[in-house]
Amino acid sequence: MIDIPSNTQTKETIRVLVVEDEYILAINLQEILESLGYVVLDIADSAEGAIAKATELRPNLVLMDIRLRGEMDGIQAAEQIWRNLQIPVIYVTGHSDQSTVKRATLTSPFGYILKPIKEQELYVAIQTALNHYEREQFLSSVLREMGDGVIVVDTELDVKYINPIAEALTGWRWNEAKDKMLTEVIQLIDEQTQLSVENPILAALEQETIIHLASGVLLVAKDGTVTPVADSATPLRNSSGVITGAVLVFRDDTQRRLTEERNLAAERARQLEIQVAELQRLNQLKEDFLATTSHEMRTPLSNIKMTISVLENLLEQLGVLNLNALSPSESVARYLTILRDQCERELDLVDNLLHMRMIDANVYPLELTSIQLQNWLPHVAEYFQERAQARQQSFQVNVSPNLPPLVSDLASLTEIVSELLNNACKYTPPDEEITVDVQVIDTVKSLINEDIESVILDNLQVPYFQITISNSGAIIPKQEQSRIFEAFYRIPQSDRWQQSGTGLGLALVKKLVEYLQGTIKVTSSQGWTRFTVQLPLSL
């Protein structure tokens, strides 16, 4: 007979559960085991029976046939027995096909014997399995993952082993912690409440199963420092299945939490990128829609306007329409004029909408040039001066002859001044005044330091061009002045601000001024309304 190593159980104390659905083979196997000196606790012929008897009898080893009575087979039974009871299983079967072997291997068996069974082969398999089981239990429960902290206690919760990682995390040396109570060496608190947390070893011993540390647990070291920890406590059993203690395996969870937070931040950033991309897509759809719509609107409006001109010329040639005569046919001229004005108004609306969208998208074209305001402004104002005279309005332009040049976009500046002069002429009553004043002023520039999130006054004098367009005879109510630059906004119940124009003129002016890095404001008091535009000397 083969000698049994001294560090292993004697075969007389090894208790075996036989699982075999063929009675004769089961009896034969029992006789072989008993002849070898092993104790056969019982025989089961189904997977369910095997699980029940293993739970009840707690054998040291299970010899498991694979094909059994009932719905479950031996592989499923072995898997449950190992997972729930940690009892080693050796398969004893006549099946060696690849699929069966593969399934059995996945359950990490302690042996695989093919029938017919030889006595010597069975003995070697059993002793090898038991030695393997003892080594695996020790290594997996105590020395598993030596990068983690490991503390072993007996059933009285006295510390029996502590590895170097646990020494570093707890601040306790092995010779200091030996035979001390677990609660003295390990103190766990809740991260949120700072209250003590029950050590999972207590629950592991009580429930006889693995207990995982809850999230948000801190380990308080001997010197008072705290470390977030995670892992589990596992009960330890001897080869007879009796619980002899427990092992606490834990690790510093700081890096995992940092990684989790980084991953969460990265996921949030990814979601934000998705949202930004979706907004950009929607904005592009709006831009495409606006461009297409404006084109479709502009073409028929232009055709209508051209048709009006052709119709006027045709009727005048036929003598039906005399635009300079006071006759019944004058009503035709009036309606044609109204139709022309409405076409021009809608064309202006389309242009203004397009320009506003281009400014919002930061793609509005700018062509910087040097502008001599003393020469340019009187030329722009000439048309409006004629309109003012026709309405018996006083019109005056005051520009110093020695102004420095303004570097800006000429087309945008023309649009701004023309719109403000158009409003002044339109809403100024007869016999009232319109004035245009230009001067260079110095303002104190306020800089915002984004790094320290505070406003710093540089006391730096920055020169600006200031263009003021004023008209007398009507007042904009103070409560309406803050809304005068809103798109499509009209002052309610006002004779001066009648329901005319597109309602986009002042909104576009404000966007253009800000696009040129300037400011615009309106004031209205003592019979005068003033629009003041400030622009930097150089853009």
Beta strands, then each sheet from edge to edge (+ up, - down):
strand 1: 15-19
strand 2: 39-44
strand 3: 61-64
strand 4: 89-93
strand 5: 111-114
strand 6: 149-154
strand 7: 159-162
strand 8: 187-190
strand 9: 211-212
strand 10: 217-220
strand 11: 226-237
strand 12: 243-252
strand 13: 368-371
strand 14: 394-399
strand 15: 406-409
strand 16: 433-449
strand 17: 454-472
strand 18: 519-525
strand 19: 528-536
sheet 1: 2+ 1+ 3+ 4+ 5+
sheet 2: 7+ 6- 12+ 11- 9+
sheet 3: 7+ 6- 12+ 11- 10+ 8-
sheet 4: 13+ 15-
sheet 5: 14+ 16+ 17- 19+ 18-
end
